[in-house]
């Protein structure tokens, strides 16, 4: 774009990338530029640009269907349809599109990732195990796909198989993964928090961020506030010393959410939210809300909701999502819940529960 501001596909791809990080402001900026120069691209790419320019995700579906009609082997269009449904509380309906995208190209990483999420959301654990094993065979030197295989067994509750595989890996001379971190995660998921903590402490030297994050989660699961604060403080001190403000803000966001959601400390959470806002306003830190990773944007919004700062939650939600997600039903459910009209809230939550992804299900069940 620096070389040619009229380059429609570069603008489109930037809009697409910013959308994935839930940066609605920049996504809209670049898609407007792509639409402005849409006549310069071929027919198929025009359809993708037109779809991206529609703010409501579900309203994009007819355009992706049109792409499939014209280009039946277009893996990205099948993926986009599956993605729209997956994030619109229709995970069950998304499966056929994600599976088709994957069948067209078993190495297509977006399809692999989202199909795995969809299988997990629908408790299709055997299919997820099969998917991860095939993906590992395609990417044999990838740490990510090796971990996906292990996690597939772990999340299926097949703890014996998981730990057997881990012992084999640990005995190997060359290891792609941090075995202490993987063992720690395995003990955490299986409920053995004491052994999880031991392994995660050993993992710190190789992978500080992931091990410290998991240590904080382990403390939360034990409802051990002192331990949670200790590990959170240790992480914050290191990130401040290293000037790593992305991880610093992530840790603060996790801490504020845990304080209000798990430890019922609204005042403590509010103080941390004030610190986060100060960081966003400090140019020397080069860390604004827009730079926060997508999942952490959602956690921050959730925390503001839980401390009853609805105005701030809405402001950040508009920046994050715009009109991309159809949130009308869940917004109404939350409103009924806040007004203590529980008998009106519950049916709305139940309606969303069956088709939600795992993250949505957790939030819905928490609210219920």
DARABEL-V992867 format. One record per helix or strand of 2 or more residues. SS is the DSSP state (@ for helix, = for strand). FROM is the first residue (numbers start at 1). LEN is the number of residues. If there is no record, write none. Layout:
SS & FROM & LEN
SS & FROM & LEN
//
This chain:
@ & 8 & 13
@ & 24 & 13
@ & 38 & 3
@ & 43 & 11
@ & 57 & 14
@ & 75 & 12
@ & 91 & 14
@ & 109 & 13
@ & 125 & 14
@ & 143 & 13
@ & 159 & 13
@ & 179 & 12
@ & 193 & 11
@ & 208 & 14
@ & 225 & 18
@ & 245 & 17
@ & 266 & 16
@ & 283 & 3
@ & 289 & 3
@ & 294 & 13
@ & 310 & 11
@ & 328 & 11
@ & 342 & 12
@ & 358 & 10
//
